[in-house]
Amino acid sequence: MLNTYSNLDVLYQDIKHHLQENHYHINPYREIQYGIQFLISKESYSEVLRIYKSKKGIKLDFSQIKSDTFLLALQSDLKLFLTPLQLSDSKSALGEDVTKISSMKEEPDDLIGVDESGKGDYFGPLVIAAVRVTPDIRSELEGLGISDSKLLSDSMIANLATLIQDKCPHAVMIMANASYNTIYEKFKNLNQMLAWAHMKVIEDTLKQGYCAHALCDQFGNASLLKNSLRTKDLNITLLQRPKAETNFSVACASIVARHHFVDSITNISQSYNLSFPKGSSKHVSNFAYDFVKQHGIEELDLVAKKHFVITKQIVNKLEKNKE
């Protein structure tokens, strides 16, 4: 859709009208080199969006937007304009960076590994971590028992996470439940949230020193990551493959992410003087039901990922017991 526009003024007017329907205030644009920029405001946020036009086509540039919350909301509300951009230029180098990932026989020895924790847990946050491991750093960490966090005890994870964070450039995003639920309501798609979060921690790690490659586990469609790379305008090759946690850098990220997730669950448990269970089993569902009976359904927003089917089960059970 973007590349069907030949006039940036017409595109601006369409974006303006579309966003105004979603309660944004749009300032008049001003011309910049190769494009236009304009201020977009909503509630307490005011950020600049740029649109560039070149021989390769039209590009929405979100790089001036500082608030991650506003960025997520704006990207979601502009999906009508972004989706065609994901599909166009699929043979570009950027597209190849994402799709050739699974066929690489040797992974780079200087690599940013990315992994998440809490995705399948009803209670607690979603945590995404990126860790860069260089050959020199790896030689210091090898032999300490670093592997996929699912194979390690919580106490060992805590010890290793401290060492990894002390030695390695890294970034961690802890998406607390209230924020997680707000963002999910906007996206309605966990993989889109993961793609954005992965790019954010990669970006923050790159600020500590350039690295040419990043590796993460395979999730969703590669176009999600491709679009996030475009949006962030990151100069990095993103590698994606199944069971990426077998890679040393990703294993380090897995440990760091799990450590922060376990730490967050511990803090939540202490706040309510309860022992919140991990996972999403029948036991977790029963615990959640008892929690709601004691604290109210609204309190779930602060401790749980409400889009899980467990929430619907609780609501149905409460309604049934009223009859």
MOWOSUL-V939665 format. One record per helix or strand. SS is the DSSP state (helix for helix, strand for strand). FROM is the first residue (numbers start at 1). LEN is the number of residues. If there is no record, write none. Layout:
ss->(SS & SS)
from->(FROM & FROM)
len->(LEN & LEN)
This chain:
ss->(helix & helix & strand & strand & strand & strand & strand & helix & helix & helix & helix & strand & strand & strand & helix & helix & helix & strand & helix & helix & strand & helix & strand & helix & helix & helix & helix & strand & helix)
from->(2 & 8 & 25 & 30 & 35 & 45 & 57 & 68 & 79 & 93 & 101 & 111 & 123 & 126 & 135 & 149 & 154 & 170 & 177 & 190 & 213 & 222 & 237 & 244 & 248 & 282 & 297 & 304 & 309)
len->(3 & 13 & 2 & 3 & 8 & 10 & 5 & 10 & 9 & 7 & 3 & 7 & 1 & 8 & 7 & 3 & 14 & 6 & 11 & 17 & 5 & 11 & 5 & 3 & 25 & 14 & 7 & 1 & 14)
